[in-house]
Amino acid sequence: MNLTKLALITTATTLLFVGCGMKHHGGEAQGSKGKKEHRMPKDPAAKAAMMECLETVAKDENNRPNREAMKSCMKEKGFEKPEGKRK
């Protein structure tokens, strides 16, 4: 097989995988605005606290939890976001 055919096959395969990957993400690139899911902590205790807070805090018209209420709830349970972290 010559180099040109090999390059075309590689490019086509890459494009196929990228296209299929986007289908599973609602057709949107990861950087675009879309419905975000809650990022769950890996620590089981923190995850349990977050789930409990998500169930108890007030939600807005889009069914998203109030950020300040979430921070307060997590702080009461002993989990505080470190300073300097944006997310």
Secondary structure, DSSP 8 states (H G I E B T S, - for coil): --HHHHHHHHHHHHHHHHHHHHHTTTT--TTS---------SSHHHHHHHHHHHHHS-B-TTS-B-HHHHHHHHHHTT----TT---
